[in-house]
Amino acid sequence: MAISANRYDSIRAALCYNVNAAKLAREHNNANILVLGTKFVTEKIAKQIVTCFYNQDFAGGRHQCRVDKINTRFYQ
C-alpha cells in the first residue's frame, strides 16, 4: 500500500510496525499517510501507532532537505 501511495505527488506514506517507527516517520520524513501491516500489528499497538503518528510534528531543520528531495522526483 505504501509503495502504491508514494507514486502520487505530495504523498509520503510510511509503513509502521511500532510506535517508534511512526514517530520517526512523522518527525524525520514528514510522512502524511500511515500504513499498518495487519499481520504484524495488534489492535492495541495499532491504536498507539495511530495516536503517535497524528500527534507527532515534523522536526524540519536538517530533515527538510530529505523531504525536498523526495518531493522533487515528481517535477523532473
VENPEBEL-V16962 format. One record per residue. RES is the residue in one small letter. OMEGA is omega as a letter, one per 30 degrees, with the letter a starting at -180 (999 if undefined). D_LAST is the distance of its C-alpha to the last C-alpha in Angstrom with 2 decimals. Layout:
res->{RES & RES}
omega->{OMEGA & OMEGA}
d_last->{D_LAST & D_LAST}
This chain:
res->{m & a & i & s & a & n & r & y & d & s & i & r & a & a & l & c & y & n & v & n & a & a & k & l & a & r & e & h & n & n & a & n & i & l & v & l & g & t & k & f & v & t & e & k & i & a & k & q & i & v & t & c & f & y & n & q & d & f & a & g & g & r & h & q & c & r & v & d & k & i & n & t & r & f & y & q}
omega->{a & a & l & a & a & l & a & l & l & l & l & a & a & l & a & l & l & a & a & l & l & l & a & l & l & a & a & a & a & l & l & l & l & l & a & l & a & l & a & a & l & l & a & l & l & l & l & l & a & l & l & a & a & l & a & l & l & a & a & l & a & a & a & l & l & a & l & l & l & a & a & a & a & a & a & 999}
d_last->{24.03 & 21.67 & 19.46 & 19.38 & 18.88 & 15.89 & 13.90 & 13.86 & 12.04 & 14.05 & 16.28 & 17.47 & 20.38 & 22.92 & 25.71 & 28.76 & 32.19 & 33.90 & 34.10 & 32.77 & 29.53 & 29.10 & 29.90 & 27.41 & 24.60 & 25.09 & 26.09 & 23.47 & 20.39 & 21.09 & 21.22 & 21.91 & 23.05 & 26.02 & 26.81 & 30.34 & 31.84 & 35.21 & 36.86 & 36.52 & 36.84 & 40.12 & 40.44 & 41.75 & 38.86 & 36.32 & 37.84 & 37.59 & 33.93 & 33.08 & 35.14 & 33.54 & 29.95 & 30.62 & 32.69 & 30.44 & 28.37 & 25.13 & 26.26 & 23.37 & 24.03 & 22.81 & 21.11 & 18.81 & 16.70 & 16.11 & 15.27 & 12.72 & 11.03 & 11.38 & 9.95 & 6.71 & 5.84 & 5.87 & 3.81 & 0.00}
